[in-house]
Amino acid sequence: MNFDDGAKIKIHNTDNDTEATATIINFRGDFLRVLINNKIPLNLTRKDPASNIFVGTMHGLEFTTVIK
């Protein structure tokens, strides 16, 4: 699946097991920048190029999303 800037995705907080809607503001290769609830910027990176999982941290919490 191809995601463009402005697309909506789900971000999962692994610490609290909650989800939020995020808007992609930059998606280039192994880097993903989103706005959670159109307010909070978050950077996520793909650690393994063969993986679809992007991981980011903020304020001691871990967030993940899957981009295929």
C-alpha positions in Angstrom: 0.0 0.0 0.0 1.3 3.5 -0.8 0.7 6.3 1.6 0.9 9.9 0.7 1.4 13.0 2.8 -1.9 13.9 4.4 -3.1 10.2 4.6 -4.6 9.0 7.9 -3.2 6.1 9.7 -3.5 4.4 13.2 -0.7 4.8 15.7 -0.5 2.3 18.5 0.8 3.2 22.0 2.5 0.0 23.2 2.8 1.1 26.8 -1.0 1.9 27.3 -2.3 -0.4 24.5 -4.3 2.5 23.0 -4.6 3.7 19.4 -4.9 7.2 17.9 -5.4 8.6 14.5 -2.4 10.3 12.9 -1.9 12.3 9.7 1.2 11.6 7.7 3.1 14.8 7.1 6.3 13.3 5.7 7.0 9.7 4.5 10.4 9.0 2.9 11.9 5.6 2.9 12.6 4.6 6.5 11.4 7.8 8.0 7.8 8.7 8.9 6.6 12.0 10.5 3.0 12.2 11.7 0.7 14.5 13.6 -1.3 12.6 16.3 -4.8 14.0 16.6 -3.7 16.9 14.3 -1.7 18.4 17.2 1.3 16.4 18.3 4.2 15.7 16.0 5.9 12.3 16.2 8.9 10.9 14.2 8.9 7.2 13.6 11.7 5.1 11.9 11.9 1.7 10.3 14.8 -0.1 12.0 14.9 -3.0 9.5 14.4 -2.2 5.8 12.6 -5.6 5.3 10.1 -4.7 8.0 6.8 -2.8 7.7 6.9 -1.7 11.4 7.8 1.9 12.2 8.7 2.8 15.8 8.9 6.1 17.6 9.2 7.3 21.2 7.9 10.4 23.0 7.9 11.3 26.7 9.0 7.8 27.6 6.2 6.1 25.6 6.6 3.9 22.6 4.5 4.2 19.5 4.3 1.9 16.5 2.5 1.7 13.2 2.6 -0.7 10.2 3.0 0.7 6.7 2.8 -1.9 3.9 
